[in-house]
Amino acid sequence: MPRGDHAAYLAGHDGGTCDAWPMVALGWVVLALVFLDELLAAAAAAVWGNHESGVLLAVVMVVVVVGVWWAFASPKAPLGGPVIRPVAKVLVFGLAGLGLWAAGHHGWAVAFLVFSVVVNGLALLPSIQALVAESEAAGAGDAGGRGARGRGSA
């Protein structure tokens, strides 16, 4: 394979250079860490719920965090918006950190909040936002062409 073709393959689009793929890879690592942060928020809510009242409240808190995230903070949130989405994120991560603190996990609470601020701050960088937009545009094109077969029905 000629060098130019290999570089385009690594960059994920035509005309890419071999220097572009590390930034694309870094972008995907940041987005994976954002997802991990969301999972950690649900886990932190479960820790607080278990500390306060046991397993039932722990499960309920996970459902609440996932529901709030889906409705207000996720990229395709039906009730999200330019003001609501960031406020919901701050509330979810802040309350999850506060829950860890209240459960007696002070070090983990501080580490979680620092991790949340750093990872979500990195996710706001223009290069990461462009990666998300490019991925969503490619995904919309794929989803539109699958028809019924893409949903598992024949």
Secondary structure as GFF3:
##gff-version 3
##sequence-region A 1 154
A	DSSP	alpha_helix	3	11	.	.	.	ID=ss1
A	DSSP	alpha_helix	21	52	.	.	.	ID=ss2
A	DSSP	alpha_helix	55	68	.	.	.	ID=ss3
A	DSSP	pi_helix	69	73	.	.	.	ID=ss4
A	DSSP	alpha_helix	84	102	.	.	.	ID=ss5
A	DSSP	alpha_helix	106	123	.	.	.	ID=ss6
A	DSSP	alpha_helix	126	146	.	.	.	ID=ss7
A	DSSP	three_ten_helix	147	151	.	.	.	ID=ss8
###
